[in-house]
């Protein structure tokens, strides 16, 4: 939907007032502080919509007078950041939402800036401040125990529809790049059928668009809809994160296969070469690039894309490489079980990447990802054989997986 069409629809709703799908909020600021709406009430509104059929909140409209008041230009970015932060930090589990900046006319015809917040219907059940609300008509209501229990049961069953198969609001099939699409299509089957069967498209309430997987694999810039769906790479000259020691930095964007290849290229150009001290000097890389490739693929394929405030971070230091992937281990998998078990969070993404035959030579195979569960053992064994130190997996704050791969030392003696 274009901004013009959306603005026209919102003006129609403003005339009619709030209902089960839309809420208006006046924004009040005192200097840098946002004092209205109250942050706790705002978080409850977001959670209530997510627990129901989804909905929209328009910030900058008085809910009582239905007057378009707008948000001052110097406050717009702060208010938008505030509402996104609430959705991630004040609600458990976090709610993915989408924001757009619009201009609507007030009663005098003057253009005022408002923030349009779209909250999709969630496949989870969300609490704010330990309380569970749902949207009923134009109000939010706390759920009674029996209603809450029933909702948990329904949402548990609905997770048969995986998150990476869900619709990304405001997308259409026109947003896909046809050159990217051709990698997955067969000539003997109608395109629309293949998009649906591969879960690259999705529909909800009559809207047909791209799924999470479709956006990540078929659009040239997934961050247009999924703002943190990229790999942040930084190389430091020392052993700590210090801006003064930064040697190189890059944000690897684009479709997922491009992110994987660009992140690997970043490691390749920034890693040092050591040398053996035997006759016939041989260069020894700082990292096994096959292992690094596996690690990046795993991070991109298995990260939790519902965590909209997080990105994959690849940080290189003089003695190690750290790779942070948003999301705890899926389906009760433990750190001890990583070597023996294969558990997939994003089944659709993994399936499609396994069909995409354009892997870098470091992978030792054609497909970007393999389904045999050999990725983590390869990372561990190849890296330990090179550096003499076993890589480490750690959980950070129970919602981020950290992999540390240690670098080969500068001077290596042949024994």
NORFEN-V429362 format. One record per backbone hydrogen bond with DSSP energy under -1.0 kcal/mol. CO is the residue of the C=O (numbers start at 1). NH is the residue of the N-H. Records with the same first field share a line. If there is no record, write none. Layout:
BEGIN
CO=NH ; NH
END
This chain:
BEGIN
2=6
3=7
4=8
5=9
6=10
7=11
8=12
9=13
10=14
11=15
12=16
13=17
21=56
22=19
23=58
25=60 ; 61
28=35 ; 36
30=33
33=30
36=28
38=42
39=43
40=44
41=45
42=46
43=47
44=48
45=49
46=50
47=51
48=135
49=54
50=122
55=119
56=23
57=117
58=25
59=115
60=69 ; 70
62=66
67=62
72=75 ; 76
75=79
76=80
77=81
78=82
79=83
80=84
81=85
82=86
83=87
84=88
85=89
86=90
87=95
92=127
98=118
100=116
102=114
104=112
106=109
110=106
112=104
113=71
114=102
115=59
116=100
117=57
118=98
119=55
127=92
128=131
131=128
132=143
134=141
136=139
139=136
141=134
144=148
145=149
146=150
147=151
148=152
149=153
150=154
151=155
152=156
153=157
154=158
157=160
158=161
162=165
163=166
164=213
166=212
168=171
172=175
173=176
177=181
178=182
181=184
190=194
191=195
192=196
193=197
194=198
195=200 ; 201
196=199
200=211
202=209
204=207
207=204
209=202
210=168
211=215
212=216
213=217
214=218
216=256
218=177
221=224
222=225 ; 226
226=229
228=230
230=312
231=252
232=314
233=250
234=316
235=247 ; 248
238=318
242=245
243=246
245=237
248=235
250=233
252=231
255=259
256=260
257=261
258=262
259=263
260=264
261=265
262=266
263=267
264=268
265=269
266=270
267=271
272=286
274=284
275=412
282=276
284=274
286=408
288=292
289=293
290=294
291=295
292=296
293=297
294=298
295=299
296=300
297=301
298=302
299=303
304=307
306=308
307=310
312=232
313=324
314=234
315=322
316=236
319=407
320=317
321=405
322=315
323=403
324=313
325=401
326=304
330=333
335=338
337=341
346=350
347=351
348=352
349=353
350=354
356=358 ; 368
360=363
361=364
366=359
374=378
375=379
376=380
377=381
378=382
379=383
380=384
381=385
382=386
383=387
384=388
392=404
394=402
396=399
399=327
400=396
401=325
402=394
403=323
404=392
405=321
410=275
END
